[in-house]
Structure formats: C-alpha cells, structure tokens
C-alpha cells in the first residue's frame, strides 16, 4: 500500500511532456516524471537526501513559503520564475519556468504536485516586443525631430532668399534692364516654387506621421474663399480668365484650421487657373441643409482629367503626365494634401471630370454649431423619386404632394447628373421585381457618386432579408415594405429631416 500513491502519479504523469515532481509533507521529492529527469538531470534515486525546506535557492526566492502555504491551506498557487539549487548546480542555461503548485490527498496522506511550464520563448518574445516598441517610439521621435529641424533649416533660408530677392527686384526696378529683370523674376519664381514644394512635402509627412498640429477655430468659409480668390485673381487675369463667384448663403461658419482650408482652396483654384487655357472658372459655395454640411464647388473648362487617371488623382506625388517635357509643373502633392486636410475636419473631396471638357472639384465640411443653431434650413423640401411610373409610384406622389415638392424620373432614363442640384433632400427609389438588379446598380451608383451624400430610401413589395442586405451594402439607408400608409412614408422621410 505504501507505493500505491507513487503508482497513481506514474500512471497519471509519466506521459506528460513537461516536468512534474511531487513532494510529501516533509518536503521530500517522492515522484518525478521523465520530462523532469531530462530537464533537471536527476533521477528519483539521486534525490533521496533532498528536501525543499533546506534548499537555499528556494528559501532565497521565497518559493518555500509559497509551497508551505499550499500544504497548510490546501489551495493552489502559481510561481513565476521557479528556480532551485538542483537547477543551479548544473552547467546549463536555466529556463524561465512558471510553476503551478496544488495539493493532492491520497490514502490519507497530503502531497503537493508541481507542474513546471517552460515559458522561456514567451518571455524572450515579450522582451523583443518591448524592445521593438521602444525602437518604434524612438524612430517616431527621431522622425518628428527630423521633420521639425528640416522645416526650420530649409524654409527659413528660402524665406530669406524670397524676401530679399523681391526687395532687390522692386527697389531696383528702374535701374534693371529687361534681361536683368527676367533674371530676378526667375530667381524669385524658382525660389517660391521650391519653398512651396518643401512646405507641401513637410506638411504631408507630418500628417502621415500624425504629427501635424491643427489650430481649430470658427471661421466663415465664404470669407476664406474671397481672400484666396483675391490672391489668385491676378494669375487668372493674366490668362484672360474671369473667376465667377456664386454664394447661396452668407456667412457659412465652419470649425477648421484656417490655414489648412486656405491651402486647400488655393490649391484647387490655382489648379483650375493653371489647367484652363480659355473659358471659365466658377466657384459656388453654401450650405447643404439636409446634411448639415458646408460645401464649395470649383468648376473649370480646362483640359480635364482622363477616366483612367481619376482613381490615382489623390495619391501622393501622382501626376497624369510624368514626362520630362510635360506642359504643367508640380510635385503631385497638392490634391493629396487637400484631401487629407479636409478629412482631418470630417470633410470630403470629390471630383467629376471629362478629358478635354473640364473638371469640377467639390469639398464639404461639417457646419459649425453656430450655423446649426441659427436655423439656417430650407423652407421647401424636395424629394427625388426614381420609379417605373406604375400605379404604385403614382400613389407615392399623391401621398407627398401636400408636404413635399416632388421630382421624378424613370429608372430607364436616370443619369447621375440628374442629382447635380443640391436642393433635393432625399432620394426615394420604388423597386419592382423586374427592375431589381437595375435598381441595385442605380442605388450603388448614387451612393458612390452623389456629391451631397443624400440618404436613399427603397420601397418595394418584396423585401426579403437577402434583398435588404444587398441594398444596404449598395448604400440604401431605409426601407419601406408595401403596402405602407401615408403616415409610414412621411415618418420615413421625417427621420432624415429632423
């Protein structure tokens, strides 16, 4: 009977691949498995004189006290970084062990079992992760320091060159002949171009690194546009281009970094002037009431952008013509910066362009609370309906005629340009089974290309979970299952207008 517990431990633990040893109440080792023998280098017969209560290393590390508590309280415990004098006596690299200690009572005798798990690889991996994080933090710090130093050391002398070259040019204008004036003009324009390029590159790098500091303040978007146009007007005049302004509301307050918005507008309007040889440049701005957004639309009759290049338009250092002898200079960062500036304020930048015809850039910004509290909302609500001119669509129009102004178009004749006006608040699409796939395509087309991001409601007599899922993925925001009442329809519309 005396060996019965040992047989029990052998049957239970012999095949386990991590080291296990068992102690009796005197602290003697009464069982070890093969993994323990391999790791410690001792057989059980070699440990007959050993007791944990006399192990100096276990006492020094406080492990004896932990094991004694397990004996006394008959509760389990964990020991991190287990080590004893047996391991220390071997000329081996001591592994990092995490040991679970728990009591077992067999035949009235109390034993304590020690499970030793080698966590060396885990600890080393954690150290490497910490080291990598420290290295990343240091690299981030060095990068920010580099950008700050570069910003100062490059822009400051360039600013001096720009300043003094303009002073010399202006003060000596009467003494310079035409050839010398060309030299000074080239010096000034070249320095200014380099200054602007360096500024854009540094700001782009800071934004990408998350190190760009925004100074948010309330500002009038219309006033910012006017200031920017006043500066660029001279360049437009030199090309016989007139910049027309159309503001549907003044003022339009937004919470932005004014410098960033000015940079955005300057870039967009300067591009319009640069890429327009003849024709027009129009700037429209105002409020999209249904979306609580300010918008600015810059339209030109310039060279336009090819459809193949549109997907790459906002990529950094991207240019449609990269040839050395290209007609238009630039570093390809302006639009990439403009888009990132606007996104910092929760805005967006979209483009619509046709090669050889012209381009329209539209950006939006969230309205300041001052605008929202002033109640600047449209008195007339317009709904745009797409349908197949069935009896059902006629009923929808009858439901709405007392409350809304309705404009409708057939699914067959619809074009995304039909939504170019910003006075429609909501788009309602009446879908039947025959035109299901076509309607799905149209919903997705509107969702992707509607500059004003108006909500889309889909009504249908058949709206299975699968169809609702597909329309939601395409961009629909709300669904009306037929038959529905006038109240149901009005409530659906009001949910977007309140």
MOCOR-V274333 format. One record per pair of residues at least 6 apart in sequence whose C-alpha atoms are under 7 Angstrom apart, sorted by sequence separation. I is the first residue (numbers start at 1). GAP is how many residues later the second one is. If there is no record, write none. Layout:
BEGIN
i: {I/I}
gap: {GAP/GAP}
END
This chain:
BEGIN
i: {23/24/37/58/70/104/105/206/236/287/288/312/342/353/387/447/22/23/70/87/103/104/287/288/352/353/21/22/103/104/286/287/352/431/22/103/272/286/339/351/352/21/22/102/103/285/286/339/351/21/53/101/102/285/309/350/351/20/21/32/52/101/102/284/285/350/20/31/101/284/319/349/350/19/100/101/283/284/317/318/349/21/81/82/99/100/169/283/317/348/349/19/20/81/82/99/100/282/283/316/317/348/18/19/80/81/82/99/282/316/347/17/29/80/98/99/281/282/347/458/463/14/79/80/97/98/165/281/346/347/457/13/14/79/97/98/280/281/316/345/346/456/457/458/459/460/461/78/79/97/98/280/314/315/383/389/456/457/458/459/460/461/28/29/78/96/97/166/279/314/382/383/384/385/386/387/388/455/456/457/458/459/460/461/28/77/78/95/96/165/381/382/383/384/385/386/387/388/459/27/28/77/96/276/381/382/383/384/385/386/387/6/27/58/76/77/95/276/277/386/27/58/76/162/276/57/75/76/275/276/427/431/57/75/222/272/275/426/427/428/429/430/431/432/447/55/56/74/162/222/425/426/427/428/429/430/431/55/162/222/272/416/422/426/427/428/429/430/444/220/221/440/443/444/70/71/220/221/443/70/158/220/221/443/219/220/228/252/440/218/219/218/219/158/218/228/236/241/243/244/245/246/247/248/249/393/217/218/224/228/232/241/242/243/244/245/246/247/248/249/216/217/241/242/243/244/245/246/247/155/216/217/225/384/71/216/382/383/215/252/382/383/384/385/386/387/214/382/383/384/385/386/387/381/383/384/385/386/387/40/40/305/306/304/305/306/304/305/151/304/303/304/303/304/303/304/147/302/303/304/301/302/301/302/300/301/300/299/300/299/298/299/297/298/297/298/297/296/297/144/267/295/296/295/296/295/294/295/293/294/293/294/293/294/264/292/293/292/260/25/24/25/24/399/23/24/289/22/23/256/289/22/23/22/21/22/21/20/20/19/20/19/18/18/5/350/254/254/254/255/253/254/253/253/253/252/200/204/197/288/290/290}
gap: {6/6/6/6/6/6/6/6/6/6/6/6/6/6/6/6/7/7/7/7/7/7/7/7/7/7/8/8/8/8/8/8/8/8/9/9/9/9/9/9/9/10/10/10/10/10/10/10/10/11/11/11/11/11/11/11/11/12/12/12/12/12/12/12/12/12/13/13/13/13/13/13/13/14/14/14/14/14/14/14/14/15/15/15/15/15/15/15/15/15/15/16/16/16/16/16/16/16/16/16/16/16/17/17/17/17/17/17/17/17/17/18/18/18/18/18/18/18/18/18/18/19/19/19/19/19/19/19/19/19/19/20/20/20/20/20/20/20/20/20/20/20/20/20/20/20/20/21/21/21/21/21/21/21/21/21/21/21/21/21/21/21/22/22/22/22/22/22/22/22/22/22/22/22/22/22/22/22/22/22/22/22/22/22/23/23/23/23/23/23/23/23/23/23/23/23/23/23/23/24/24/24/24/24/24/24/24/24/24/24/24/25/25/25/25/25/25/25/25/25/26/26/26/26/26/27/27/27/27/27/27/27/28/28/28/28/28/28/28/28/28/28/28/28/28/29/29/29/29/29/29/29/29/29/29/29/29/30/30/30/30/30/30/30/30/30/30/30/30/31/31/31/31/31/32/32/32/32/32/33/33/33/33/33/34/34/34/34/34/35/35/36/36/37/37/37/37/37/37/37/37/37/37/37/37/37/38/38/38/38/38/38/38/38/38/38/38/38/38/38/39/39/39/39/39/39/39/39/39/40/40/40/40/40/41/41/41/41/42/42/42/42/42/42/42/42/43/43/43/43/43/43/43/44/44/44/44/44/44/46/47/48/48/49/49/49/50/50/51/51/52/52/53/53/54/54/55/55/55/55/56/56/57/57/58/58/59/60/60/61/62/62/63/63/64/64/65/66/66/67/67/67/67/68/68/69/70/70/71/71/72/72/73/73/74/74/74/75/81/85/86/86/87/87/88/88/88/89/89/89/89/90/90/91/92/92/93/94/95/96/96/97/98/99/101/101/111/112/113/113/114/114/115/117/118/119/133/133/134/134/135/207}
END
